[in-house]
Amino acid sequence: MTTYTVKNGSSLGKAFKVDGGHQVVAAGETAEVTTTEALTEEQIDAYAVDGVKVTAKKSKDPLDHDDDGKKGGSAAPKADDKKDA
């Protein structure tokens, strides 16, 4: 699954296939949409022709534990935090 930021500048709502059905981004609205499959460049270009800006949201680095853009951090698990087996 891929998450996109969708800014719908068209005069019509645009539907995206998501887990469990569809998500409609209303005309003039901006929303985050997590699609079941990644959109192709052709699909993104087709939305752009209609005035809909679709941008893939950057995924968070799983090693950035305190959201400062760097790996590690105070929230990172310590080596001695391992549980006994």
C-alpha positions in Angstrom: 0.0 0.0 0.0 1.1 3.5 -0.8 0.1 6.8 0.8 -0.5 9.9 -1.3 -1.4 13.5 -0.6 -4.2 14.4 -3.0 -5.1 18.0 -3.7 -8.2 18.0 -5.8 -8.3 21.2 -7.8 -11.0 19.9 -10.1 -14.7 20.6 -10.0 -15.5 16.9 -9.4 -14.7 14.5 -6.6 -12.1 11.9 -7.4 -12.2 8.3 -6.2 -9.3 6.1 -5.2 -9.3 2.4 -4.5 -8.4 1.8 -0.9 -8.6 -1.2 1.4 -12.3 -2.0 1.9 -13.6 0.1 -1.0 -13.1 3.6 -2.3 -12.1 7.0 -0.8 -13.5 10.1 -2.5 -11.5 13.3 -2.3 -14.1 16.0 -2.8 -13.6 18.9 -5.2 -11.4 21.6 -3.8 -10.3 19.4 -0.9 -6.9 17.9 0.2 -6.6 14.5 1.8 -4.3 11.6 2.5 -5.1 8.5 0.6 -3.6 5.0 1.1 -4.2 3.0 -2.0 -4.3 -0.8 -2.3 -1.7 -0.6 -5.1 0.8 2.1 -6.1 -0.5 4.5 -8.8 1.4 4.4 -12.1 3.0 7.5 -13.6 0.3 7.4 -16.3 -2.5 7.5 -13.6 -0.8 10.4 -11.8 -0.4 12.3 -15.1 -4.1 11.7 -15.9 -5.1 13.1 -12.5 -2.8 16.1 -13.2 -4.6 16.9 -16.5 -7.9 17.1 -14.5 -6.3 19.5 -11.9 -5.6 16.9 -9.3 -2.1 16.9 -7.7 -1.1 13.5 -6.4 2.1 13.3 -4.4 3.5 10.1 -2.9 4.0 10.7 0.8 7.5 9.9 2.0 7.6 7.0 4.4 9.1 7.5 7.9 12.5 5.9 8.5 11.8 3.0 10.8 15.0 3.8 12.6 14.0 7.4 13.4 12.5 6.7 16.8 12.0 10.3 17.9 10.9 11.9 14.6 13.9 14.3 14.4 15.0 13.1 10.9 18.0 11.2 12.3 18.4 7.5 13.1 18.3 6.4 16.7 17.2 8.9 19.3 16.1 8.8 22.9 13.1 6.5 22.0 15.3 3.9 20.4 15.4 0.5 22.0 18.6 0.0 24.0 20.6 -3.2 23.6 20.0 -4.1 27.3 16.2 -3.6 26.8 16.0 -7.1 25.2 13.7 -9.5 27.0 15.0 -12.7 28.3 14.0 -15.7 26.2 
